[in-house]
């Protein structure tokens, strides 16, 4: 969808700022434009519409109903397809409001700092198409227990791979295996739609073993072509509760001709909390057998420092929520800097997740981060497309 085809509502109490926004939208060819001078008036207008607008541009600091309360109403009652925050307030506050909107399930195109300009508005509205595709890709899928069992048995759930590259020279050094369900009709289903059902049906171990086995087979094939990459595989908390897990993983990788030292087991911060004693034993035995251990989504839980002190991690993955946009948001950058400093002191490798822009890359490179993973390098791809994806990768200057 082109920018000119969007329907937009501008909610701004300041008359001059509102007229400026309307003028800029007209310059972009947007004809489907509504306006409101306050939150209450905007809500009344939205409720009368037959179809919600594609975008609501809203100021936060308004009399009566402020923009934060307004966005909450819009999100909870599905009155718009997406929102843009336009404000001159503290970036930390803007980030909090965006996080709130996303938590409600509302798509957020971003925040625009006042004064509004044509370039700022163009860049923000141009992202509407990408966010819409992402949302459509994540539409809910109705799945039954027997269907998911068949999918695992038939090998329909398979590992796709997202590369990890070094900041220093852009060299690919690893891949993360991510589950994707390729249905018979060709549709690709992301794990958020089926992992919960797999856990409820007690199929986590079957899926983990399948993913590890298949990923190792693909790694062995890449090794034969001279492309040597470390392999990262996510492990569920329920798997860590099984004392035999370490021996099982070792048997799988060795049977596939892969050395455990080239496999990194990724766990989230919450994974150890369900049965700490048993999980710690499994993780210690995995390290004893040569596996790497990575703490995934670092910084999103409440036990990060405790986990780092108790578990023999070899790698820390900085969550994409801190990475994306950190070059322009001092608080996010501070979290990234602190994470990198901690990792250096603990002698841990670091992977920054969610690297999507050259600005993200350049900031992380300056801060001395070790490895990057994200769509700037490549989206997750099927195994047969990995070498082509790496061939397209060019390190930013």
Protein Blocks (a to p, Z undefined) as FASTA:
>chain_A
ZZklpccddddfblklmmmmmmmmmmnopabbcddfbfklmmmmmmmpmbdcfbdcddfb
dghjafklmmmmmmmnopafbdcdddfbdfklmmmmmmmmmmnopacfbdcdddddfklm
mmmmmmmmmmmmmmmmmgccdddfklmmmmmmnomaccdddddddfklopafbdcddddd
ddfkopacdfklmmmmmmmnopmmmmmmmmmmmmmmmmmmmmmnopacdddddddfklmm
pmklmmmmmmmmmmnopafklpccdddfklmmmmmmlmmmmmmmmmmnopacddehihja
mklmmmmmmpccfbdcddfklmnoplmmmklmmmmmmmmmmmmmnopacddehiabfklm
mmmmmnopabdcdjkloccddfklmmmmmmmpccdZZ
